[in-house]
Amino acid sequence: MVRPAHPAHRGATHLAPPVATRWWRELPVIAHLTACLTFALSFATAISAAEVRVQALFKDRAVLEIDGKREVLKVGEASEAGVTLKRADSRSAVLLIDGIEQEVQLGRHIGSRFRGPPDGAKVAVYPDQSGMYFTQGNINGTPVEFLIDTGATYVVLNSNEARRIGIDYEKKGQPGQASTASGVVKTFNLKLATVSVGSIRLHDVSASIIVGESPTHVLLGNSFLGQLKLERDGRVLELMKPPP
């Protein structure tokens, strides 16, 4: 967890242990073909419905049967029926339909019906095996993987990630300092034009760019989360954007 030099928001609730102490635990995931799954998901929305069967899973790829048609999707790709693969590994896949994310795990049957909120937007985020909440999203239109951290005041990313996204932080940012587990580091504070997670899209989100290679994941902090309503449903974390 990265804390700015000034006091952090006292109302923050930690969903995960301090991130700085967990960077070393990041391990590569070895993907392998799974046995065909015979469970189905029934999605119903105001405008469409799709029956999805997951036939096989790989890292960043899934073989799906959608309304009887076999399709192979890579992460970020959408089917003709509007089913988007957000994330996949050998154990589960996260599918996006009409702005709502749903995780499909091996051996788990889901027969839920989903209807998007009439006015706002909603995204469900599932924890990984270590209890951390990761989700795919975008910063200024560039795909990133977020680690949800309600202990972070801002959206926080390292300078290498900022350059990859195309953020000219040295020109546009305000220089500063922050205290981390490794000591005091140089930062640049600025506004991100857009930050998106699923169907939730916010503008002019405060961010802190930390010079160096840490944090290794982009932290989705309270400058974004504080504008949403967060709820727990078991282990699932639901992010909801209030209606305008």
Residue pairs with C-beta under 8 A, 6 or more apart in sequence:
1 14
1 18
1 19
1 20
1 149
1 151
1 152
1 219
2 19
2 20
2 152
2 156
2 178
2 180
2 208
2 210
2 215
2 219
3 151
3 152
3 153
3 178
3 179
3 180
4 153
4 154
4 176
4 178
4 187
4 208
5 176
5 177
5 178
5 179
8 151
8 153
9 153
9 222
9 226
12 150
12 151
12 153
12 222
13 150
14 150
14 151
15 133
15 148
15 149
15 150
15 237
16 22
16 131
16 132
16 133
16 147
16 148
16 149
18 151
18 181
19 147
19 149
19 151
19 152
19 215
19 217
19 219
20 180
20 181
20 182
20 214
20 215
21 181
22 130
22 132
23 214
23 215
23 216
25 130
26 216
29 59
29 89
29 90
30 59
30 90
31 57
31 58
31 59
31 60
31 89
31 90
32 58
32 90
33 56
33 57
33 58
33 90
34 56
34 57
34 90
34 91
34 106
36 55
36 56
37 53
37 54
37 55
37 56
37 57
37 104
37 106
37 107
38 53
39 53
39 54
39 104
39 107
39 108
39 109
39 110
40 51
40 52
40 53
40 109
40 111
41 51
41 52
41 53
41 95
41 102
41 104
41 110
41 111
41 112
42 49
42 51
42 111
42 112
42 113
43 49
43 50
43 51
43 52
43 83
43 97
43 98
43 102
43 113
43 114
44 113
44 114
44 115
45 97
45 98
45 114
45 115
45 116
46 115
46 116
47 98
48 81
48 82
48 98
50 66
50 67
50 81
50 82
50 83
50 97
51 66
51 67
51 68
52 64
52 65
52 66
52 83
52 95
52 104
53 64
53 65
54 62
54 63
54 64
54 65
54 93
54 104
55 63
55 64
55 65
55 70
56 62
56 63
57 63
57 88
57 89
57 90
57 91
57 92
57 93
57 106
58 88
58 89
58 90
59 88
59 89
59 90
60 74
60 75
60 87
60 88
60 89
61 72
61 73
61 74
61 75
61 85
61 88
62 72
62 73
62 85
62 88
62 93
63 70
63 71
63 72
64 70
64 71
64 72
64 73
64 79
64 83
64 85
65 71
66 79
66 80
66 81
66 83
67 81
69 80
71 79
71 80
73 79
73 83
73 84
73 85
74 85
75 85
75 86
75 87
75 88
75 136
76 84
76 85
76 86
76 143
77 84
77 85
78 84
78 85
82 97
82 98
83 95
83 96
83 97
84 95
84 96
84 97
85 93
85 94
85 95
85 96
86 94
86 95
86 96
86 101
86 136
86 198
87 93
87 94
87 136
88 94
91 105
91 106
92 103
92 104
92 105
92 106
93 103
93 104
94 101
94 102
94 103
94 104
94 126
94 136
95 101
95 102
95 103
95 104
96 198
97 114
98 114
98 116
98 199
99 116
99 121
99 122
99 123
99 198
99 199
100 114
100 116
100 122
100 123
100 124
100 198
100 199
101 123
101 124
101 125
101 135
101 198
102 110
102 112
102 114
102 124
103 124
103 126
104 110
116 122
116 199
117 240
117 243
118 243
119 243
119 244
120 240
120 241
120 242
120 243
121 198
121 199
121 200
121 201
121 240
121 241
122 198
122 199
122 200
122 238
122 239
122 240
122 241
123 135
123 197
123 198
123 199
123 200
123 238
123 239
123 240
124 233
124 236
124 237
124 238
124 239
125 133
125 134
125 135
125 148
125 236
125 237
125 238
125 239
126 133
126 235
126 236
126 237
127 133
127 235
127 237
128 134
132 147
133 147
133 148
133 237
134 145
134 146
134 147
134 148
134 217
135 145
135 146
135 148
135 197
135 198
135 220
136 143
136 144
136 145
136 146
136 197
137 143
137 144
137 145
137 146
137 195
137 196
137 197
137 198
137 220
138 144
138 194
138 195
138 196
139 155
139 157
139 165
139 167
139 192
139 194
139 195
139 196
139 218
140 165
140 166
140 167
140 192
140 193
140 194
141 194
142 164
142 165
142 166
144 157
144 161
144 165
144 218
145 217
145 218
146 197
146 217
146 218
146 219
146 220
147 215
147 217
147 218
147 219
147 220
148 220
148 225
148 237
149 156
149 219
149 220
149 221
150 221
150 222
150 225
150 230
151 221
152 219
152 220
152 221
152 222
153 208
153 221
153 222
153 223
154 189
154 206
154 207
154 208
154 221
154 222
154 223
155 192
155 195
155 205
155 206
155 207
155 208
155 218
155 219
155 220
155 221
155 223
155 224
156 207
156 208
156 210
156 215
156 218
156 219
156 221
157 165
157 207
157 208
157 209
157 210
157 215
157 218
157 219
158 209
158 210
158 211
158 212
158 213
158 214
158 215
158 216
159 169
159 209
159 210
159 211
159 212
160 213
161 218
162 169
162 209
167 190
167 192
167 209
169 188
169 190
169 209
170 188
172 188
172 190
173 187
173 188
173 189
173 190
173 209
174 188
174 189
174 190
175 186
175 187
175 188
176 186
176 187
176 188
176 189
176 208
177 184
177 185
177 186
177 187
178 184
178 185
178 187
178 208
178 210
180 210
180 214
182 214
185 210
185 211
185 212
185 214
186 210
186 211
187 208
187 209
187 210
187 211
188 208
188 209
188 211
189 206
189 207
189 208
189 209
190 206
190 207
190 209
191 204
191 205
191 206
191 207
192 204
192 205
192 206
192 207
193 203
193 204
194 201
194 202
194 203
194 205
195 201
195 202
195 205
195 220
195 224
196 202
197 220
197 224
197 239
198 239
200 228
200 239
200 241
202 224
202 227
202 241
205 223
205 224
206 223
207 223
225 239
227 241
228 239
228 240
228 241
228 242
229 239
229 240
229 241
229 242
230 237
230 238
230 239
230 240
231 237
231 238
231 240
232 238
